[in-house]
């Protein structure tokens, strides 16, 4: 190999290594810092179900990732249901939804925190004309966070 060729290979190698370094440096500056502000999310369920959907798991995973590096002082989880069916069954369903979300948050790696879990059942789920509100098939989650 000639000296010119060896110099070209060395320059190319150094240039490619610099590109990798630049990419890593850019990631440190381009990312928006986690502000550790309180966060509220809603996890929706299928009618009559307490099992998390793929979308629900994705929302929980995202909330857990955003909480990393923060102090999570407390987590509020409130299970809700619509007014379809018996009141007692709806209260039980909302409890199961809250428990399902709480377990998923812990499994997703949410930093240790005090959990407050509640169930509202169908309370407030009917409109003025008596129809049910489908958006009540959910669990509301509030993460109370601060900077470490």
DRENNUPA-815626 format. One record per residue: residue in three letters; y, x, z of N, C-alpha, C in turn. Coordinates in steps of 0.05 Angstrom, whole numbers, plus 5000, padded with zeros to 4 digits. Each point is the difference from the previous one (the first is absolute). Example, Ala and Ser with C-alpha at 12.3 -4.5 7.8 and 13.67 -1.06 7.14 Angstrom:
BEGIN
NODE/r/n.y/n.x/n.z/ca.y/ca.x/ca.z/c.y/c.x/c.z
NODE/ala/4886/5264/5156/5024/4982/5000/5024/5018/5000
NODE/ser/5021/4993/4986/5024/5016/5001/5022/4985/5014
# end
This chain:
BEGIN
NODE/r/n.y/n.x/n.z/ca.y/ca.x/ca.z/c.y/c.x/c.z
NODE/unk/4977/5017/5000/5023/4983/5000/5025/5018/5000
NODE/unk/5019/4993/4984/5024/5017/4998/5018/4994/5023
NODE/unk/5018/5019/5005/5020/4996/5021/5017/4976/4996
NODE/unk/5008/4994/4976/5016/4977/4994/4986/4974/5006
NODE/unk/4974/5000/4993/4984/4976/5006/4996/4996/5030
NODE/unk/4995/5022/5014/4997/4998/5029/5026/4991/5013
NODE/unk/5022/5009/4991/5026/4991/5011/5004/4971/4994
NODE/unk/4992/4990/4976/5003/4972/4994/4983/4982/5017
NODE/unk/4975/5009/5005/4982/4985/5017/5010/4999/5028
NODE/unk/5011/5023/5010/5011/5000/5027/5024/4982/5003
NODE/unk/5017/5000/4980/5024/4983/5000/4992/4970/4999
NODE/unk/4980/4994/4984/4991/4972/4998/4987/4991/5026
NODE/unk/4984/5017/5013/4988/4994/5025/5022/4995/5022
NODE/unk/5019/5018/5000/5022/4997/5020/5016/4975/4995
NODE/unk/5004/4993/4974/5015/4976/4993/4985/4975/5009
NODE/unk/4974/4999/4995/4984/4977/5008/4999/4997/5030
NODE/unk/4998/5022/5015/5001/4998/5029/5026/4990/5010
NODE/unk/5022/5007/4987/5026/4991/5008/5002/4970/4995
NODE/unk/4988/4989/4978/5001/4971/4995/4987/4985/5023
NODE/unk/4978/5010/5010/4986/4987/5022/5018/5000/5025
NODE/unk/5013/5023/5005/5018/5002/5023/5023/4981/4997
NODE/unk/5011/4998/4976/5023/4982/4996/4991/4971/5005
NODE/unk/4976/4992/4990/4991/4973/5004/4997/4994/5030
NODE/unk/4989/5018/5015/4997/4996/5029/5028/4998/5013
NODE/unk/5018/5017/4993/5027/4999/5011/5014/4974/4993
NODE/unk/4997/4991/4976/5013/4976/4991/4990/4976/5017
NODE/unk/4974/4999/5005/4989/4978/5016/5013/4999/5028
NODE/unk/5006/5023/5011/5013/5000/5027/5028/4988/4999
NODE/unk/5014/5003/4977/5027/4991/4999/5003/4972/4988
NODE/unk/4981/4992/4983/5002/4975/4986/4990/4977/5017
NODE/unk/4981/5004/5017/4989/4979/5017/5022/4989/5019
NODE/unk/5000/4974/5003/5018/4987/5018/4989/5003/5028
NODE/unk/5015/5011/5019/4989/5003/5027/4994/4974/5013
NODE/unk/4979/5000/5016/4992/4976/5015/5021/4996/5022
NODE/unk/5013/4977/5000/5021/4996/5019/4991/4988/5027
NODE/unk/4974/4993/5001/4988/4989/5025/5015/4976/5010
NODE/unk/5008/4982/4983/5013/4976/5008/4978/4978/5004
NODE/unk/5006/4980/5016/4981/4978/5003/4993/4989/4973
NODE/unk/4975/4992/4997/4990/4990/4975/4985/4974/5004
NODE/unk/5005/4980/4983/4986/4975/5001/4985/4996/4974
NODE/unk/4975/4992/5002/4984/4995/4976/4984/4974/5005
NODE/unk/4992/4988/4978/4984/4975/5001/4974/5005/4985
NODE/unk/4978/4992/5012/4974/5003/4989/4990/4972/4993
NODE/unk/4995/4994/4975/4992/4973/4992/4969/4998/4998
NODE/unk/4990/4976/5005/4971/4995/5000/4994/4977/4981
NODE/unk/4975/4999/4992/4990/4978/4984/4998/4975/5019
NODE/unk/5000/4976/4989/4998/4976/5017/4975/5001/5017
NODE/unk/5003/4994/5025/4977/4999/5019/4987/5026/5006
NODE/unk/5011/5023/4992/4988/5026/5004/5016/5017/5019
NODE/unk/4985/5018/5014/5013/5020/5017/4994/5028/4990
NODE/unk/4985/5003/4978/4994/5026/4989/5023/5010/4983
NODE/unk/5006/5025/5003/5022/5012/4985/4993/5001/4970
NODE/unk/5020/4994/4983/4997/5003/4972/5006/5030/4992
NODE/unk/4995/5007/4976/5007/5027/4990/5030/5005/5003
NODE/unk/5016/4980/4994/5029/5002/5003/5008/5004/5029
NODE/unk/4987/4985/5018/5006/5003/5028/4993/5028/5011
NODE/unk/4977/5010/4991/4993/5028/5008/5020/5020/4989
NODE/unk/5010/4996/4976/5020/5018/4988/5026/4999/5016
NODE/unk/5009/4976/5009/5024/4998/5015/4997/5014/5027
NODE/unk/4977/4997/5013/4995/5013/5025/4999/5030/4997
NODE/unk/4987/5010/4979/4998/5029/4995/5028/5011/4995
NODE/unk/5017/4986/4985/5028/5009/4995/5016/5001/5026
NODE/unk/4998/4979/5016/5014/4999/5026/4992/5023/5018
NODE/unk/4974/5005/5001/4990/5022/5016/5010/5027/4991
NODE/unk/5000/5004/4973/5010/5025/4989/5030/5004/5006
NODE/unk/5015/4979/4999/5029/5002/5005/5006/5005/5030
NODE/unk/4981/4993/5017/5004/5004/5029/4992/5028/5008
NODE/unk/4987/5015/4983/4992/5028/5007/5025/5016/5005
NODE/unk/4999/5016/5021/5023/5017/5007/5020/4985/5017
NODE/unk/4995/4976/5006/5018/4983/5017/4986/4994/5027
NODE/unk/5016/4994/5019/4989/4989/5025/5000/4970/4997
NODE/unk/4976/4988/5002/4997/4971/4998/4998/4990/5029
NODE/unk/5021/4988/5010/5000/4991/5028/4984/4975/5004
NODE/unk/5001/4981/4980/4984/4976/5002/4996/4988/4973
NODE/unk/4979/4983/4999/4993/4986/4975/4996/4971/5008
NODE/unk/5014/4982/4986/4996/4971/5004/4985/4989/4977
NODE/unk/4978/4986/5005/4984/4987/4979/4998/4971/5008
NODE/unk/5009/4982/4981/4999/4972/5005/4984/4987/4978
NODE/unk/4978/4987/5006/4984/4986/4980/5010/4972/4997
NODE/unk/5001/4991/4975/5010/4973/4993/4979/4986/4983
NODE/unk/5002/4974/4998/4984/4984/4981/5016/4976/4990
NODE/unk/4989/4988/4979/5013/4976/4990/4990/4976/5016
NODE/unk/5008/4976/4992/4993/4976/5015/4975/4986/4989
NODE/unk/4986/5013/4981/4976/4987/4989/4977/5003/5020
NODE/unk/4988/4978/5009/4978/5001/5019/5009/4993/5028
NODE/unk/4982/5003/5019/5005/4993/5028/5018/5021/5013
NODE/unk/5017/4991/5019/5018/5019/5014/4985/5022/5015
NODE/unk/4978/4992/5013/4985/5020/5015/4988/5021/4982
NODE/unk/4990/4992/4977/4988/5018/4981/5021/5019/4988
NODE/unk/5024/4989/4996/5022/5016/4989/5010/5021/5020
NODE/unk/5000/4993/5026/5007/5019/5020/4980/5022/5002
NODE/unk/4974/4993/4998/4979/5020/5001/5002/5018/4975
NODE/unk/5005/4989/4977/5003/5015/4975/5024/5020/5002
NODE/unk/5022/4991/5011/5023/5018/5003/4994/5022/5020
NODE/unk/4984/4995/5020/4992/5022/5019/4983/5020/4985
NODE/unk/4981/4991/4984/4982/5018/4985/5016/5016/4980
NODE/unk/5020/4988/4988/5017/5015/4981/5015/5022/5014
NODE/unk/5011/4994/5023/5015/5020/5016/4981/5023/5008
NODE/unk/4976/4993/5009/4981/5020/5008/4991/5018/4977
NODE/unk/4996/4988/4976/4992/5014/4976/5022/5021/4992
NODE/unk/5025/4991/5001/5022/5018/4993/5003/5023/5021
NODE/unk/4997/4993/5026/5002/5020/5021/4978/5021/4996
NODE/unk/4976/4992/4995/4978/5019/4996/5005/5018/4975
NODE/unk/5010/4988/4979/5006/5015/4976/5022/5020/5004
NODE/unk/5021/4993/5015/5021/5019/5006/4990/5024/5015
NODE/unk/4983/4995/5020/4989/5022/5015/4982/5017/4983
NODE/unk/4984/4988/4983/4982/5015/4982/5015/5016/4979
NODE/unk/5024/4991/4993/5015/5013/4979/5015/5025/5011
NODE/unk/4997/5005/5026/5013/5024/5011/5028/4996/5010
NODE/unk/5007/4975/5006/5026/4995/5012/5002/5016/5026
NODE/unk/5022/5014/5005/5003/5014/5026/4996/4981/5023
NODE/unk/4989/5011/5022/4995/4984/5024/5025/4985/5009
NODE/unk/4996/4975/5007/5023/4984/5008/4989/4976/5017
NODE/unk/5019/4987/5013/4993/4975/5015/4999/4978/4979
NODE/unk/4978/4985/5000/4998/4978/4981/5004/4974/5016
NODE/unk/5017/4982/4988/5004/4973/5010/4990/4981/4979
NODE/unk/4978/4986/5006/4987/4983/4981/5004/4971/5008
NODE/unk/5008/4983/4981/5004/4972/5006/4990/4983/4977
NODE/unk/4995/4975/5005/4991/4981/4980/5018/4975/5002
NODE/unk/5011/4991/4978/5017/4977/4999/4986/4975/4990
NODE/unk/4976/5004/4988/4986/4977/4989/5016/4988/4977
NODE/unk/5001/4974/5000/5014/4986/4978/5029/4992/5008
NODE/unk/5009/5007/5024/5026/4993/5009/5021/5008/4979
NODE/unk/5016/4980/4991/5021/5005/4980/4990/5002/4972
NODE/unk/4976/4992/4994/4989/5004/4973/5003/4976/4981
NODE/unk/5010/4978/5010/5004/4977/4983/5029/4997/4993
NODE/unk/5006/4992/4975/5027/4996/4991/5009/4973/5010
NODE/unk/5026/4993/4995/5011/4975/5009/4986/4976/4987
NODE/unk/4989/5003/4976/4986/4978/4986/4971/4999/5008
NODE/unk/4990/5018/5018/4973/5000/5009/4980/5017/4985
NODE/unk/5009/5014/4979/4982/5017/4985/4997/5027/5014
NODE/unk/4978/5013/4995/4994/5026/5014/5015/5022/4985
NODE/unk/5005/5022/5015/5013/5023/4989/4979/5022/4996
NODE/unk/4992/5006/4975/4979/5019/4996/5008/5028/5008
NODE/unk/5025/5007/5001/5008/5027/5008/4995/5005/5030
NODE/unk/4991/4980/5014/4993/5004/5029/4972/5012/5003
NODE/unk/4986/5005/4979/4973/5012/5002/5004/5030/5001
NODE/unk/5010/5009/5023/5007/5028/5002/5000/5009/5029
NODE/unk/5005/5026/5003/5006/5013/5026/5025/5015/4996
NODE/unk/5019/4997/5019/5025/5015/5000/4997/5024/5018
NODE/unk/5008/5023/4990/4998/5025/5015/5028/5013/5002
NODE/unk/5007/5008/5024/5025/5015/5004/4993/5026/5014
NODE/unk/5006/5022/4988/4996/5027/5011/5027/5009/5012
NODE/unk/5001/5005/5026/5024/5010/5013/4998/5030/5001
NODE/unk/5017/5014/4984/4997/5029/4996/5026/5014/5007
NODE/unk/4997/5026/5007/5023/5017/5003/4992/5028/4992
NODE/unk/5019/5018/4996/4995/5028/4992/4987/5014/5023
NODE/unk/4980/5017/4995/4988/5016/5021/5020/5018/5013
# end
